[in-house]
Each structure stands twice: as C-alpha cells, then as structure tokens.
Amino acid sequence: MKKIIVLLVNILLVSFVYAQGISFFSGSWSGVLTEAKQKKKIVFVDVYTEWCGPCKLMEKNIFPDEQVGKYYNTNFICYKLDGEKGEGPEIVKKYGIKSYPTCLYLDGDGKLLYRFSGAKDVDEFLKEANRVNICAEFGGWEKMESAYKNGSNDINLLKVYYELCPQYEKEKVMSRYLMALPDSLLFAQETGELIEEGLTVDNYHYSLMKRLTEGRVKMGQQSAEFDFVFTFPLQFKMTMFFNASIENGDLNRFEELLSLKRNFAVLPQSLDGDINIIEGRGLYFASEDLLSLIFQKENRNNDVQFVQLMERYMEQIKTQFPLDTIAKRRAVLEQILSVSAFVGDALFKEYALFGQYMTECIDYYWRLVPSDKVYKKSCVEWLEYLSKLNPYCVELQLDCAELFVRCHQEKLAIKYLETAIQCRKALNGIETWPKDMKRVYDSELRLLQDGLRDVRNHKL
C-alpha cells in the first residue's frame, strides 16, 4: 500500500511540474553540463537580458505553458542565462550570440547541436525542439554546417540543413539539394513543390535548369496532374528567368534560356501562339522571335537585327493568324455574351498582351527607320492588323490610335476608334450586367470616346 501511495505522489509531483511549464536547473554552468552528462540529455539554454522585450514575452507566455513544460522537462535539462551577468558574457562570446533571446541546445560537453534566435509561439517553440533531435543525428549544427560549406552532397544532410538554416540561405541550399537528387527523386511529382522554393531570380543555375528540362523531355507524356504540379511550375520559372534577363539586359542568360526553351518546347502545349499569350502564362509560351524582339527593344542591343526581324515577324503573324478566322471566333463570343456577361472580360481583353508588346515594337521600329513612304506603309499596315484583331480592347485601340497619329494617319485613328465605340454600343445584354461590370464597361467606353475627341481636336 505504501509503495502505491509513494508512486501516486511521484506521479502527482511530476504532473505538477509539467503543469507549471518548464522547470529550470538552478545551479552553475558547469553544474548544468554535468547534470546533462549524467542524465544523458541535451541542455536547453535560454540566453536573455533584463531589457529584452521578446525575452519577457517568452518568459510570460511560452515557458509556463503546460505542453511546453511536458516536452522540455522530459527531453532536456533546461537552463536560464542572463547574457550580461555572471557567466553570461563569457558564454555569449563563446557561442557568438548577437541577439536576444537566443536559445542554445548543447550536449554535456557544451558542443552546440542547434540554436535559434527570436521569440516563438508555443507551436513554433515545440517545432524547434524537434529539429534539435534531427540535427543531433548528424552530429550537431556545427558539424552539419561544416559539411555543407565543404561541399557535401549528401541528400539527407542537405534536406535537414535546409530545414534548419537561416531564411537567407534556403534558396541556395534547395538548389544544391535538387542537383544532388538522383533522377528517380528529382523527377518525382512531389518535387514540383521544391522547384517553387529552389528556383528564384536571384538563384538561377543553368546546369540545374538544363538537367530539369532535358530530364522532363525524356519522360515524355505525363498525367495532367503531374504537369500541373511539376511541368507548369518549371515553365513558369522559365518565364520568370526570361523576364529577369530582359529587364537586366543579360544577353548570355537570355541565350541560355532560349537554348533550354528549344529543347523543352517539344513537349505538348509549349507554345500558345503569340497572339494568345496571357499574363498568367507568360513569355515561356511565346515564340523565340517574339522573345528576341522584346529583348532587343528593351535593351537596344542590335537595332539592325530588330528592324529585319520585325518586318519578317509581322508578315508571319498576319499569315499565321488571318483576320477572317479571328473575326469568326469573335462573332461566337459576341453571341455568347448576350446570355453570359462573364464572357465580356475575355472578349474585351483578348490579345491585349500581344497588342501591348507589338504596339511597343512598332513604336520602336518607327523611331529607328527613315520617315519615308515604304516604312510608314509597313507601320500603318501592322497597326491596321492590330486594330482589327480586337476592336473591343480599349488599351489596344488607344495605343494604335496614338501611333496612327504619329504616322500622320489621323483619319485611320478616328476610323478605328469610331469602330471600337460602335462595336461596344452594339453589344446585346449590357443593361443586364452586374453593377460592377457595368461600371467598368461605362468607364472603358468613356476612355474610347475621350481618345476619339482628342484625335479630332489634335490633342493626342
């Protein structure tokens, strides 16, 4: 009976300690290390200062938590250390502590296994504790960090190091982890999420991109689900890299990306047809000619080539996308619009991005070439093609009108703006639209009307 009572008392005492949160060791620094050795436990050290606000929050909200106490009292010898008093300054210097609170996790010899800085909530604090055990499997943080800096490609170590390293290091670590993966893991469906994290504008690696694109091509046709989580994220990253290379004028990277695109483009649905490109999919899905025009226009690196390419490209576009075919598709949308207001956005925005790129290219072309009849005729023909491409697109019509005026073709500017206004007014079902859509429609109609007025008054 006495044994049972003693056992119950011990259980109650342990439960009381847990309910009070973390129980901190009250001895000296050497004493806590000795205690850890004897009990074969890891030491958790809260390094704080009296003036530190986040330290006080941890003291008030985290350390007294019952769940935290249960885990930390079971798995660690816990110790508090004022970084500015007693043995604190020496410990701060030894472990290179620069901010408070800093939490250290040490073995009985004082070897650093893991550390983190800053206040955490209960869930985050417990997650950090779990990372300590993972880190300890590789001999502690210092050993892991040394192995990483010495070029280790152990995928298990890299994966854990990624989880534990500072945020500013994560992109580089993830790229190295991806490169270290064997094909069987690199081209697994779940790796798509890692591509999102490891491929960034500031962390471009041609060798990794080459391996990813060539490997994906070798896999051939895959499920729609695989393409959604792996192939498309990779294509989206290509768009991101193209955008950055154009913005930075990085010709070497731009040409590298073109070479990757040539290999990658053998996959189905790798080209949208240039007039169909949209913001959400981006430049990866554009032709090499359009990409080159945009790069040359933005960076002015080869004006002679730009003029030649522009002339050839626009003739190809007019042949590839005849206006009569486009008009038939538009007529279908117009009919659907009478019963579905939500088709309006597609109708009004169709070809908008292509129109933006091409009006910018025509503008640049006109600045480069002589102001004679031959070059003016080409610009006017291209502008007429774009104006007819989608009379409902406000941005396209206004941009074309401005360029018509620059080419001294005010009558054509007026003609196509009047056509755009008439097309909009002739649409059926506008009066039944939701108020917010009707408000946008009215605003865009006014923009067209204002543009027409400005051309007529010679103010555009």
LINGIDA-V794739 format. One record per pair of residues at least 4 apart in sequence whose ideal C-beta (glycine too) atoms are under 6 Angstrom apart, sorted by the first residue. I is the first residue (numbers start at 1). J is the second residue. Records with the same first field share a line. If there is no record, write none. Layout:
I: J, J
This chain:
17: 23
18: 69, 70
19: 66
21: 63, 64, 65, 69
22: 63, 69, 72, 78
23: 73
24: 78, 80
25: 32, 77, 79
27: 31, 32
29: 87
32: 43, 77, 79
33: 108, 110
35: 77
36: 41, 43, 77, 108
37: 108
41: 76, 77
42: 76, 105
43: 77, 106
44: 76, 78, 105
45: 79, 81, 104
46: 80, 103
47: 81, 83, 97, 102
48: 52, 55, 100, 101
49: 83, 84, 100
52: 100
54: 119
55: 100, 101
57: 61, 119
58: 62, 101, 119
59: 63
62: 68, 125
65: 122
68: 72
69: 73
72: 76, 78
81: 88
82: 88
83: 88, 92
84: 88
87: 91
92: 97
97: 102
99: 117
102: 117
103: 116
104: 115
105: 113, 114, 132
106: 110, 112
107: 111
111: 140
112: 141, 142
113: 132, 135, 136, 140, 141
114: 132, 135, 141
116: 128
120: 124, 125
131: 135, 164
134: 160
135: 141, 164
138: 144, 157
139: 143
141: 145
144: 161
147: 152, 157
148: 152, 161
152: 157
153: 180
155: 180
157: 161
158: 177, 180
161: 165, 173
162: 173, 174, 177
165: 169, 173
169: 173
171: 200, 203
174: 197, 198
175: 198, 203, 205, 208
178: 198
179: 208
181: 185, 186
183: 187
186: 191
187: 215
189: 226, 229, 230
192: 229, 230, 233
194: 198
195: 199, 233, 234
196: 233
199: 237
201: 244
204: 241
206: 210, 256
209: 260
210: 214
211: 215
212: 234
213: 260, 263, 264
217: 266
222: 226, 227
226: 230
227: 231, 232
228: 232
235: 284
238: 284
239: 282, 283, 284
241: 257
242: 257, 283
244: 248
245: 250, 253, 254
246: 294, 295, 298
249: 299
254: 295
258: 288
260: 264
261: 265
265: 270
271: 285
272: 276, 277, 285
274: 286, 287, 290, 354
275: 321, 351, 354
277: 285, 286, 353, 354
278: 353
279: 353
281: 285
286: 290, 291
289: 313
293: 309, 361
296: 301, 302, 306
297: 361, 364
303: 368
305: 309
306: 310
307: 368
309: 313
310: 365
314: 382
316: 320
317: 321
318: 385
323: 388
333: 343, 347
336: 340, 343
337: 343, 344
338: 428, 429
341: 433, 437
343: 347
344: 348
345: 349
346: 350
347: 392
348: 392
350: 390
351: 355, 389, 390
352: 393, 395
355: 386, 396
358: 386
359: 399
362: 379, 382, 403
366: 379
369: 375
373: 377
376: 407
379: 407
380: 407, 409
383: 400, 403, 404
386: 400
387: 400, 416
390: 396
391: 419, 420, 423
392: 423
394: 444, 447, 448
397: 420
398: 451
401: 413, 417, 451
402: 460
404: 409, 412, 413
405: 410, 413, 460
410: 455
413: 455
414: 455
417: 448, 451, 452
420: 448
421: 448
424: 445
433: 437, 438
454: 459, 460
455: 460
